[in-house]
Amino acid sequence: LPKQKAQRYEAVKWVLVFAIGVCTGLVGLFVDFFVRLFTQLKFRVVQSSVEECSEKGCLALSLLELLGFNLTFVFLASLLVLIQPVAAGSGIPEIKCYLNGVKVPGVVRLRTVVCKAMGVLFSVAGGLFVGKEGPMIHSGAVVGAGLPQFQSISLRKIQFNFPYFRSDRDKRDFVSAGAAAGVAAAFGAPIGGTLFSLEEGSSFWNQGLTWKVLFCSMAATFTLNFFRSGIQFGSWGSFQLPGLLNFGEFKCSESDKKCHLWTAVDLGFFILMGIVGGLLGATFNCLNKRLARYRMRNVHPKPKLVRVLESLLVSLTTTVVVFVASMVLGECRQMSSSSHSGNDTLSLQDMSEDINSSIKTFFCPNETYNDMATLFFNPQESAILQLFHQDGTFSPVTLSLFFLLYFLLSCWTYGISVPSGLFVPSLLCGAAFGRLVANLLKSYIGLDHIYSGTFALIGAAAFLGGVVRMTISLTVILIESTNEITYGLPIMITLMVAKWTGDFFNKGIYDIHVNLRGVPLLEWETEVEMDKLRASDIMEPNLTYVYPHTRIQSLVSILRTTVHHAFPVVTENRGNEREFMKGNQLISNNIKFKKSSILTRAGEQRKRSQSMKSYPSSELRNMCDEHIATEEPPEKEDLLQQMLERRYTPYPNLYPDQSPSEEWTMEERFRPLTFHGLILRSQLVTLLDRGVCYSESQSSASQPRLSHAEMSEDYPRYPDIHDLDLTLLNPRMIVDVTPYMNPSPFTVSPNTHVSQVFNLFRTMGLRHLPVVNAVGEIVGIITRHNLTHEFLQARLRQHYQTI
């Protein structure tokens, strides 16, 4: 029964969404566990070596040990990216493109997620200034795409007969859920994850999806939380560690009665910090864009080994800078007394112990610590906690140098061929900036009431907002990560100001990388001035089309010489159709199809009078039943015959020396064509692959029929036309495509405003939009490429020139 079937479909969807959340949480757990393991191992060895060598004066050996660890890890991360190049970077630009409707090759393959998770683990453990949060989003999206398919290219042997969700739309919904689960696992922010998917990711959203995505995010957060709490504290089921990145608890110490987390006076400083954060973010993006361009010109065309060498160079520089800065530039600061006083709450005590254990005392006498080493010689999460919660001070010089070095090195690192996130480096950079502001306000302006942790958090938000330009989702992620709702307003204001300031200069970092790759990403809406253009100004008038009944040789030649994903199904408008009805079986089949499918007022009236049921009114074409010759008859019938023959032999543009322009006249190229529907390349290839055709001596009814399940059996990887063995097929056989085409795709009139075309295309998630005139003739087709910002700008310039 259809109702039971729909309920089963929905139930399966919920189960899969839960499974995606759990698997994403487990991927996060895997990455976190091994990063922690490798980092602790590395720092333990190097730290004991540094402490020994401080006395003996053999620090060069300690540096070599650190270099050995870091270069090995980064080398492994680079090798994994060589196996699967899509695994480089954070993966957020690629997922954004995928959810916008652009197919990025290999972006959601099993191999990608394995290389990504393993690679990010090595690049973070290797001391590069990258985070593991961005790649979590990509990993979640791959899990979302792959799990509901129950099959994978990499594991071809494993085949489940799972007939659900064999369409791009379903897959896109699951990818949205997976990306949200990735954010939720990274930050312990399920609502933030859902909003991230809505704001940054998905172009197509519906009500039912919101609830499923939130459920998926919750599943991811709680899976990660459950296992991490158990593994680290041995208290299974206590849920103490919500995400991979934990900001700790912001609380004033009991003894300090004057302290407030923030006051109304501070808001003014927060707005200024937002402006500076926007400027710094715009500078970061500008530098990174130049670097990425340089890489595209000078590194990517060279052998792949050069990319590995670049990664190793970055790792070498980073390691040397970290080591030298910690040894030479650090200051010895007094440990604060409050961190030793016993706290009442257990979690706060844990927190202060955690912070005190990550303090580094290199070259400093008792009861003091080296502030630069404390920031550099720790995992990034510990350094962020230090800046948020450490009661002792960091000197302004140290903070300024740390910020500068981190800013430049993380800018250089983002874009090399290792899996890398940008969230944590940006947060750490911003936290140093915020802490610096707090220091200056306390010591030079004498504002004693300031809580340094708040300023560090606002600085982190300002810088991150300036780089990625996210608004609502980032606000919620930061509020959920701090567990402090009172921070809602300052974070919100700071992020808004940072975004506006940054947008004045350039786009967000992810948009910049999408543009550099030349991906036709569609914005949310077009500019107002684009309404000067109509559909006819932007459409592609040179069409490659098929007939309802087409010979196999024509289909094969069309498929082999074009890369289009869909073809209009058309018939030609001719004055003297009757003579052709007699001669050629193929032509008469096409003309019969046209006669039967074109709706006329007379025919419609006849149907109505026969039955008193009300028919749905459809677009009535003003054509009479008997086709009246409207065109001038051609001078010579044999010329027309030649044209028709040529139509069915392989296309003239098959032969490289004969372009259509030489071979066809304008009249031939732009003959009036009645539009009947759209057929996809994948469908045509499947029909050829299965040998669905009939011979000229038979009627089209003898052609075998394929069910919908058989047509979509090969999803998502349909066979390629170049791989098909067509020796078994007779090229003179005919394929009737009419049962498989989409007879009622969305269409627009040539006079439609571009904004309407754009909204239809964007909201319906289309890939092809035929432009059909008032008498049902196709005059052009609009694809995603015709609606990109650059293309529209170029057409607008042409439009102004012609006026």
ROBAKOL-841199 format. One record per residue (C-alpha): x, y, z. Coordinates in steps of 0.02 Angstrom, whole numbers, padded with zeros to 5 digits, always signed. Example, Ala and Ser with C-alpha at 12.3 -4.5 7.8 and 13.67 -1.06 7.14 Angstrom:
2
+00615-00225+00390 +00684-00053+00357 
//
This chain:
803
+00000+00000+00000 +00066+00174-00042 +00034+00240+00135 +00130+00099+00219 +00268+00116+00091 +00285+00303+00128 +00289+00269+00316 +00423+00136+00293 +00524+00257+00185 +00513+00390+00321 +00559+00267+00459 +00712+00207+00361 +00763+00389+00338 +00759+00422+00526 +00859+00264+00563 +00991+00313+00434 +01002+00491+00500 +01036+00421+00673 +01168+00302+00602 +01253+00447+00510 +01264+00545+00675 +01338+00396+00769 +01467+00359+00633 +01519+00542+00622 +01542+00544+00811 +01651+00388+00798 +01759+00467+00661 +01783+00618+00777 +01828+00501+00920 +01956+00411+00812 +02040+00573+00758 +02039+00646+00934 +02108+00489+01016 +02257+00472+00900 +02297+00659+00894 +02301+00659+01085 +02408+00501+01088 +02537+00562+00961 +02545+00739+01032 +02571+00679+01211 +02707+00559+01152 +02795+00697+01055 +02786+00830+01191 +02838+00708+01328 +02996+00657+01234 +03042+00834+01179 +03005+00913+01348 +03115+00792+01446 +03250+00820+01315 +03235+01010+01332 +03245+01001+01522 +03401+00894+01513 +03483+00998+01378 +03448+01164+01466 +03581+01115+01590 +03700+01026+01470 +03682+01152+01328 +03630+01029+01191 +03469+01114+01135 +03506+01080+00952 +03473+00896+00988 +03303+00935+01061 +03261+01036+00905 +03313+00890+00795 +03201+00773+00895 +03053+00890+00875 +03091+00908+00688 +03101+00719+00670 +02926+00697+00744 +02846+00841+00650 +02920+00806+00479 +02875+00621+00488 +02693+00660+00533 +02675+00796+00400 +02756+00683+00269 +02626+00548+00305 +02484+00677+00294 +02550+00737+00124 +02563+00559+00058 +02381+00527+00102 +02332+00683+00004 +02429+00619-00147 +02320+00463-00142 +02160+00568-00141 +02191+00752-00187 +02014+00805-00136 +02061+00767+00045 +02173+00923+00053 +02116+01079+00145 +01965+01089+00258 +01839+01019+00135 +01710+01153+00179 +01720+01239+00007 +01696+01071-00080 +01546+01024+00028 +01473+01197+00000 +01486+01168-00188 +01411+00994-00174 +01261+01057-00077 +01241+01200-00200 +01215+01069-00336 +01390+01057-00413 +01465+00884-00431 +01645+00890-00369 +01734+00729-00424 +01776+00612-00280 +01717+00731-00145 +01604+00606-00055 +01700+00444-00083 +01748+00321+00054 +01930+00339+00005 +01916+00527+00034 +01854+00507+00213 +01990+00381+00256 +02128+00494+00187 +02048+00646+00269 +02031+00573+00444 +02204+00492+00442 +02283+00645+00361 +02211+00774+00481 +02267+00667+00628 +02447+00673+00563 +02446+00856+00512 +02381+00912+00684 +02501+00796+00776 +02640+00860+00663 +02629+01031+00743 +02561+01123+00591 +02450+01272+00631 +02291+01183+00574 +02135+01122+00662 +02040+00959+00655 +01868+01041+00655 +01848+01088+00470 +01892+00913+00409 +01763+00843+00532 +01629+00933+00430 +01692+00854+00268 +01705+00682+00352 +01526+00696+00415 +01466+00743+00241 +01553+00591+00164 +01475+00477+00294 +01306+00556+00253 +01328+00526+00068 +01395+00349+00079 +01301+00265+00219 +01124+00271+00144 +01190+00198-00021 +01254+00037+00059 +01387+00022-00075 +01554+00099-00119 +01675+00102-00265 +01818+00057-00149 +01723-00095-00083 +01645-00159-00242 +01627-00336-00175 +01505-00281-00040 +01335-00265-00123 +01172-00242-00029 +01007-00235-00119 +00949-00071-00041 +00826+00012-00160 +00795+00172-00060 +00869+00345-00088 +00933+00321-00265 +00925+00504-00312 +01031+00660-00299 +00901+00750-00195 +00898+00617-00057 +01087+00608-00059 +01099+00797-00039 +00984+00791+00113 +01094+00660+00196 +01251+00761+00156 +01172+00913+00241 +01138+00806+00395 +01315+00735+00393 +01396+00908+00379 +01292+00969+00526 +01342+00815+00627 +01524+00856+00589 +01506+01030+00664 +01410+00960+00812 +01546+00832+00848 +01685+00960+00828 +01613+01093+00944 +01484+00999+01046 +01356+01115+00967 +01208+01021+00890 +01102+01177+00859 +01254+01268+00791 +01284+01121+00673 +01105+01128+00609 +01119+01315+00580 +01288+01294+00495 +01211+01171+00373 +01069+01293+00342 +01174+01452+00327 +01336+01397+00244 +01293+01232+00164 +01125+01188+00094 +01050+01279-00052 +00890+01175-00042 +00804+01160+00124 +00635+01099+00182 +00543+01092+00346 +00559+00905+00372 +00746+00913+00347 +00774+01033+00495 +00715+00908+00624 +00812+00762+00549 +00972+00866+00538 +00955+00918+00720 +00926+00737+00771 +01081+00685+00673 +01185+00822+00758 +01123+00767+00930 +01169+00586+00892 +01345+00640+00840 +01373+00748+00994 +01313+00618+01117 +01408+00474+01036 +01570+00573+01046 +01530+00635+01221 +01489+00460+01287 +01649+00380+01223 +01768+00524+01265 +01703+00538+01443 +01727+00351+01463 +01900+00342+01386 +01973+00497+01470 +01889+00497+01641 +01834+00315+01652 +01658+00373+01696 +01551+00298+01558 +01386+00385+01531 +01432+00545+01626 +01441+00656+01470 +01574+00779+01527 +01659+00820+01361 +01531+00879+01233 +01645+00912+01083 +01822+00898+01018 +01850+01081+01062 +01806+01128+01240 +01810+01311+01294 +01795+01274+01479 +01687+01366+01604 +01692+01555+01617 +01672+01603+01800 +01740+01740+01910 +01837+01676+02061 +01739+01676+02225 +01859+01797+02312 +01846+01935+02182 +01683+02026+02216 +01711+02167+02090 +01731+02047+01943 +01594+02032+01810 +01603+01929+01650 +01561+02087+01552 +01477+02255+01578 +01388+02380+01467 +01548+02484+01457 +01639+02336+01379 +01517+02331+01232 +01601+02483+01155 +01769+02394+01162 +01689+02238+01087 +01626+02338+00937 +01801+02409+00910 +01873+02233+00924 +01745+02176+00794 +01806+02311+00673 +01989+02263+00701 +01943+02078+00686 +01857+02113+00519 +02011+02207+00456 +02130+02069+00513 +02017+01936+00435 +02011+02032+00270 +02202+02045+00274 +02216+01858+00309 +02100+01817+00164 +02190+01935+00045 +02361+01859+00086 +02292+01682+00075 +02212+01718-00094 +02378+01782-00164 +02467+01628-00096 +02335+01512-00170 +02353+01597-00340 +02542+01578-00329 +02522+01394-00285 +02404+01365-00433 +02529+01444-00552 +02694+01376-00485 +02666+01224-00374 +02517+01128-00442 +02576+01110-00623 +02740+01030-00562 +02761+00846-00515 +02663+00794-00361 +02821+00775-00257 +02839+00965-00257 +02679+00980-00154 +02749+00859-00025 +02909+00961-00019 +02809+01121+00008 +02717+01040+00154 +02883+00985+00229 +02955+01160+00206 +02806+01236+00299 +02825+01105+00436 +03012+01140+00452 +02986+01329+00463 +02844+01311+00589 +02944+01194+00701 +03100+01304+00701 +02995+01462+00736 +02902+01377+00879 +03061+01310+00957 +03166+01468+00941 +03023+01583+00997 +02990+01476+01151 +03174+01473+01199 +03224+01651+01158 +03072+01764+01160 +02975+01701+01312 +02965+01796+01477 +02963+01719+01649 +02797+01765+01732 +02740+01739+01910 +02614+01599+01938 +02455+01673+02009 +02403+01623+02184 +02220+01596+02144 +02256+01447+02034 +02324+01356+02189 +02178+01396+02303 +02054+01252+02312 +01896+01276+02212 +01729+01214+02272 +01664+01135+02112 +01740+00978+02043 +01738+01032+01862 +01826+01196+01900 +01959+01104+01998 +01984+00985+01852 +01997+01134+01739 +02127+01226+01844 +02229+01066+01862 +02218+01042+01675 +02277+01221+01646 +02416+01210+01774 +02478+01046+01701 +02498+01129+01531 +02606+01271+01600 +02785+01260+01536 +02930+01317+01646 +03072+01311+01519 +03224+01413+01578 +03125+01492+01718 +03160+01485+01905 +03039+01406+02029 +02861+01474+02044 +02874+01559+01873 +02831+01498+01700 +02884+01537+01521 +02732+01622+01441 +02785+01598+01258 +02827+01413+01284 +02661+01388+01372 +02571+01447+01214 +02681+01363+01084 +02730+01200+01170 +02553+01138+01196 +02414+01068+01088 +02312+01213+01016 +02160+01172+01123 +02266+01188+01282 +02336+01354+01221 +02159+01419+01191 +02110+01365+01369 +02265+01453+01435 +02215+01617+01351 +02034+01600+01409 +02062+01546+01589 +02242+01564+01648 +02239+01685+01794 +02423+01726+01775 +02469+01855+01646 +02550+01848+01476 +02660+01998+01435 +02596+02113+01296 +02758+02086+01199 +02737+01897+01204 +02555+01909+01150 +02597+02027+01006 +02738+01916+00943 +02635+01759+00964 +02490+01837+00867 +02603+01896+00726 +02694+01730+00706 +02534+01629+00716 +02443+01743+00594 +02579+01730+00461 +02613+01545+00482 +02431+01489+00484 +02399+01596+00329 +02544+01510+00241 +02487+01338+00300 +02305+01347+00244 +02308+01284+00065 +02459+01166+00067 +02418+00988+00021 +02376+00917+00192 +02202+00902+00270 +02184+01059+00375 +02050+01157+00466 +02047+01343+00496 +01933+01359+00648 +02058+01323+00786 +02205+01425+00719 +02086+01573+00695 +02015+01553+00871 +02190+01544+00945 +02251+01694+00846 +02098+01795+00896 +02110+01740+01078 +02289+01808+01086 +02228+01972+01010 +02084+01983+01136 +02197+01944+01283 +02318+02079+01221 +02176+02207+01220 +02127+02157+01397 +02307+02174+01456 +02325+02347+01381 +02158+02406+01454 +02205+02339+01626 +02382+02403+01636 +02376+02565+01537 +02198+02628+01556 +02171+02557+01729 +02006+02467+01699 +02017+02341+01841 +01846+02264+01822 +01891+02180+01657 +01881+01990+01648 +02023+01938+01530 +01937+01777+01477 +01789+01872+01403 +01903+01982+01299 +02000+01829+01239 +01835+01748+01185 +01773+01906+01097 +01941+01924+01010 +01929+01743+00951 +01753+01775+00886 +01803+01937+00799 +01951+01859+00708 +01859+01699+00659 +01709+01802+00600 +01824+01913+00499 +01900+01761+00411 +01748+01649+00377 +01606+01780+00382 +01478+01666+00460 +01347+01748+00571 +01206+01655+00657 +01285+01482+00655 +01451+01545+00724 +01360+01642+00862 +01267+01486+00916 +01422+01375+00903 +01520+01492+01017 +01377+01510+01142 +01354+01320+01148 +01541+01293+01167 +01554+01413+01315 +01390+01357+01399 +01365+01540+01442 +01206+01617+01371 +01253+01790+01439 +01386+01797+01304 +01252+01792+01169 +01237+01979+01141 +01423+02026+01140 +01468+01880+01025 +01325+01925+00908 +01371+02109+00897 +01556+02071+00875 +01524+01945+00735 +01406+02061+00643 +01529+02206+00649 +01673+02091+00597 +01572+02025+00449 +01520+02198+00388 +01696+02264+00404 +01772+02115+00313 +01639+02114+00175 +01687+02292+00135 +01856+02226+00071 +01833+02047+00010 +01735+01885+00029 +01750+01749+00161 +01894+01626+00147 +01783+01481+00087 +01702+01586-00049 +01874+01643-00106 +01933+01463-00125 +01772+01415-00216 +01800+01560-00339 +01982+01514-00365 +01929+01341-00421 +01809+01417-00547 +01658+01324-00478 +01490+01392-00543 +01418+01424-00370 +01248+01510-00367 +01226+01649-00238 +01063+01668-00141 +00994+01799-00260 +01045+01908-00407 +01079+02094-00402 +00937+02213-00439 +01016+02280-00599 +01015+02105-00676 +00829+02127-00708 +00875+02227-00863 +00914+02055-00940 +00787+01927-00999 +00799+01738-01016 +00833+01759-01203 +00988+01864-01163 +01073+01731-01058 +01015+01566-01135 +01122+01453-01244 +01041+01454-01418 +01153+01319-01496 +01060+01163-01446 +01108+00981-01457 +00943+00887-01462 +00869+00716-01495 +00709+00661-01580 +00575+00555-01498 +00630+00413-01614 +00816+00419-01650 +00939+00300-01730 +01070+00222-01617 +01213+00291-01722 +01147+00468-01698 +01130+00444-01510 +01305+00373-01494 +01382+00513-01596 +01289+00646-01494 +01342+00568-01329 +01523+00548-01383 +01545+00723-01451 +01458+00823-01312 +01471+00833-01124 +01294+00895-01092 +01198+00808-00953 +01026+00829-01031 +00954+00844-01206 +00790+00920-01262 +00675+00799-01355 +00605+00891-01506 +00516+00870-01673 +00538+00986-01821 +00402+01099-01887 +00381+01069-02072 +00250+01128-02195 +00245+00973-02302 +00241+00837-02171 +00116+00731-02266 +00237+00683-02402 +00362+00627-02271 +00233+00524-02180 +00231+00410-02333 +00417+00386-02359 +00530+00363-02211 +00469+00254-02067 +00578+00348-01941 +00517+00520-01992 +00337+00466-01996 +00356+00396-01817 +00421+00563-01758 +00283+00659-01847 +00150+00542-01776 +00219+00570-01601 +00212+00756-01627 +00033+00749-01691 -00023+00644-01544 +00066+00748-01412 +00028+00926-01465 -00124+00989-01377 -00243+01090-01486 -00398+01186-01441 -00506+01089-01563 -00446+00922-01497 -00468+00978-01318 -00645+01038-01355 -00686+00872-01435 -00627+00779-01279 -00729+00891-01166 -00887+00867-01264 -00861+00678-01260 -00846+00673-01071 -00921+00798-00951 -00777+00776-00827 -00680+00934-00803 -00507+00919-00876 -00360+01009-00798 -00331+01164-00898 -00158+01162-00973 -00067+01283-01084 -00170+01279-01243 -00069+01304-01399 -00154+01403-01534 -00134+01272-01670 -00271+01191-01768 -00285+01005-01783 -00237+00993-01965 -00062+01061-01979 -00075+01207-02098 +00081+01242-02196 +00145+01406-02126 +00320+01399-02196 +00369+01428-02374 +00389+01259-02460 +00572+01234-02506 +00618+01255-02688 +00681+01079-02708 +00614+00931-02615 +00776+00836-02633 +00866+00976-02539 +00748+00948-02393 +00775+00762-02408 +00963+00792-02398 +00940+00899-02244 +00838+00763-02161 +00962+00629-02208 +01101+00733-02136 +00999+00755-01978 +01004+00568-01947 +01180+00529-02000 +01303+00568-01860 +01317+00752-01822 +01428+00854-01938 +01529+00914-01789 +01589+00734-01769 +01724+00769-01895 +01851+00892-01827 +01884+00970-01997 +01700+01014-02025 +01627+01129-01896 +01437+01148-01898 +01456+01329-01952 +01533+01278-02118 +01416+01133-02144 +01248+01203-02088 +01160+01360-02145 +01081+01474-02014 +00909+01408-02064 +00964+01231-02031 +01045+01276-01866 +00895+01369-01797 +00749+01274-01872 +00587+01289-01775 +00584+01142-01653 +00432+01090-01552 +00485+01046-01373 +00421+00884-01296 +00530+00851-01145 +00704+00826-01074 +00805+00665-01070 +00961+00643-00965 +01127+00579-01029 +01125+00443-00894 +00956+00382-00959 +01014+00376-01140 +01173+00281-01093 +01071+00158-00989 +00951+00129-01135 +01098+00094-01252 +01182-00015-01121 +01025-00121-01099 +00992-00129-01288 +00822-00044-01279 +00777-00015-01462 +00671-00077-01608 +00707-00105-01792 +00635-00002-01934 +00526-00147-01993 +00440-00162-01823 +00329-00040-01729 +00395+00056-01579 +00280-00047-01467 +00400-00193-01489 +00536-00097-01395 +00571-00176-01222 +00518-00074-01070 +00628-00037-00919 +00556+00000-00747 +00612+00150-00642 +00711+00034-00528 +00805-00039-00678 +00841+00135-00745 +00915+00193-00579 +01005+00031-00538 +01178+00100-00580 +01155+00261-00476 +01261+00357-00434 +01389+00300-00563 +01308+00269-00730 +01412+00185-00866 +01512+00302-00978 +01472+00307-01163 +01657+00282-01205 +01662+00120-01104 +01509+00040-01182 +01532-00108-01298 +01414-00062-01438 +01468-00199-01559 +01311-00298-01517 +01196-00154-01568 +01148-00119-01746 +01177+00068-01778 +01022+00074-01890 +00907+00020-01749 +00793+00153-01675 +00770+00204-01493 +00602+00274-01436 +00650+00392-01294 +00474+00455-01256 +00433+00335-01112 +00591+00389-01019 +00598+00577-01047 +00530+00704-00924 +00380+00771-01024 +00347+00919-00908 +00509+00996-00846 +00510+01175-00781 +00519+01294-00928 +00525+01483-00946 +00471+01604-01082 +00608+01701-01175 +00542+01863-01096 +00558+01806-00915 +00662+01922-00804 +00829+01851-00750 +00784+01865-00565 +00633+01752-00592 +00738+01628-00691 +00868+01630-00553 +00742+01604-00412 +00659+01459-00503 +00826+01378-00540 +00891+01402-00363 +00738+01354-00261 +00692+01203-00365 +00871+01138-00373 +00869+01128-00563 +01013+01089-00679 +00930+01129-00846 +00796+01255-00888 +00728+01252-01067 +00670+01418-01141 +00508+01387-01236 +00413+01517-01336 +00225+01545-01346 +00195+01412-01480 +00290+01276-01389 +00453+01289-01484 +00618+01276-01390 +00731+01424-01423 +00872+01392-01299 +00923+01313-01135 +00987+01389-00971 +01110+01294-00861 +01199+01337-00700 +01343+01415-00799 +01223+01543-00876 +01174+01605-00702 +01345+01629-00623 +01389+01805-00568 +01530+01824-00694 +01424+01767-00842 +01280+01883-00795 +01400+02029-00773 +01473+01998-00947 +01299+01990-01025 +01248+02150-00935 +01399+02240-01007 +01351+02178-01182 +01173+02237-01151 +01233+02413-01106 +01345+02419-01260 +01202+02374-01378 +01086+02507-01306 
//
